[in-house]
């Protein structure tokens, strides 16, 4: 084995982690800042504090036949709008709420959440704002934020870019699992629930239209919404947990579809059996101003818009036609602007627009 004289080793140029553009001090500062926010989400089942190698969660379920449901997602290029607006707390809420909705459509309520935040260079203040948003959404949904990862990766991410993703784990009693496709029949009613905006999909297209084609500023008023461009694009992806949980517990829903990337066109077929189509009444709701503006400014074909955006429909419920009126009435009594979106008809498992 080749030996190196001590004098030579001492005289060689020093290469440290910081010299390679990774500063552990920044990570430590970010961790110090986020700990209080994470601690605020702690539930009785959480058995660990932030800092261990893994988060601990007691598996003492109330369900007779518990089934764990997990999902993972990200916020995509909505993060670039957060950078332009220098507003970061909303994207943390977006991430948690998106994941909650993804397991909710299978009848599950959230148990715990883990996040992943990566950048070329970690900015502790920004990390704190993102995690604060996650904590707000977790607390609102009785979900514990039990761990995550902060990664500083120069050479992988461009300067100024921040990426965020998360994993959620929830539980459902096997008897409440959705969808119940064996119970789907022609005539079943589709009930639409409004989105709060773009949610977390279609941002690459929206940014191109607003910032490149139209040359708008993030603080500029957008007449179509009555808000600034930044406010319009950073509207928080809403959670449907509280409004829908009573209907799940009482088995009044046969299925649900969270309308994310792909719109109604691609998301409804994910819960449809092969012998039924979802027939959408396109006159049943008015497409919100933000979407109309993006469609008009880009001159995109309607079919492209239907697959790029939710167009104002954030969640779809599949309900027995004889129970639909009662479900709609109860939703409206709770202040939810729900409506009859369409129905199931004989077909081949696709969406049909009427």
C-alpha positions, 0 to 999 in steps of 0.5 A: 500500500502506498504511504503518504508522508505526514508532511505532504498530507498536511500541505495538500489543499484541503477539500471540505464538505463546505468547499463542495457547496454543501453546508451542514450548518444550514441543515442544522439551522433549518432543523432547529427552525422546523422542530416547533412546527413538527412538534405541534402536529404530534398526536398520542400515537407518535412515539418519537421526536424529530431527529431519530433515524425513523419516526415511530407511530403506535399501530393501535387501530380502532378499526376492526379490520384496518387497512393501511393506505399510502400515497406519495406526491409533489407540488411540481412547478408551483414551487417556481411561483412560490419563488417568484412571489417569495411566499412559501407557507402555502405550498406546504399545505398544498402538499399535505392536502393533495396527499390527504385527498389521494387516500381519502378517495379510498376511504382512508383517514390520515395517520402520519406524513413524511416530507422531502425537501431538496435544493442546491442550497438549503435556505433555513427561513424558506424551509421553515415556512414550507414546513410551517405550512405542512404543520398547519395542514397536518393539524387541521386533519389530525395528522402527525408530521413524524419525519422527513429529509432535508437534502442539499444537492449542488449539481442536481438542482439549479440555483434557487430551485426548491423541490418538495414531496411527501408521503402519507399513510392512512387507515381505513376499515376494510368494510369502508374501502372505496371504490365499491365497483360491484355496486356501480350501476347505470344511473348512479349520480356524479356529484362535483365539488369545487376546486380552489384553483389549479390545486397542484397541477398544470403549473408549467402550462399556466406559467408559460401562458402568464409569464412568457406569452403574456409577460405578466408580473407575479404581483400584477392584478389578473382581472379574470380573478380579481386577485394578483397573479401570485395569489391566483396561482398560489391558492391552496389545494383544498382538503376534502377530508372534513366535508366528506368523512361523515359520508364515508363512515355511513357508506353513502358514497360508492366511489370518489375521484380526486381530480388532479393531473389529467383532469376529469378525462383521466382521473374518473376512469381510475375508479370506473368499471370497464362496462360503465362510462362517466357522462359529464354534463358540461353545462352543469357548472361554470368554468372559473375565470382563471381557467377561462383566461388560460384557455383564451390566452393560449388558444388551447383546444378544449380537450387539452384544457380538460386534460391539463386542468381540473377546470374548477372540479376538485373532487367527484363523488359517485352516489346511488341515484336514489340517495344523491338528492339527500347527499347534495342537500346535506353538502349544501347545508354544510356550506359546500357548493356541490352540484350534479355533475353527471351520471354513469351510463353503459360504456367502456370505462371512459369519460363522455362529455355532453 
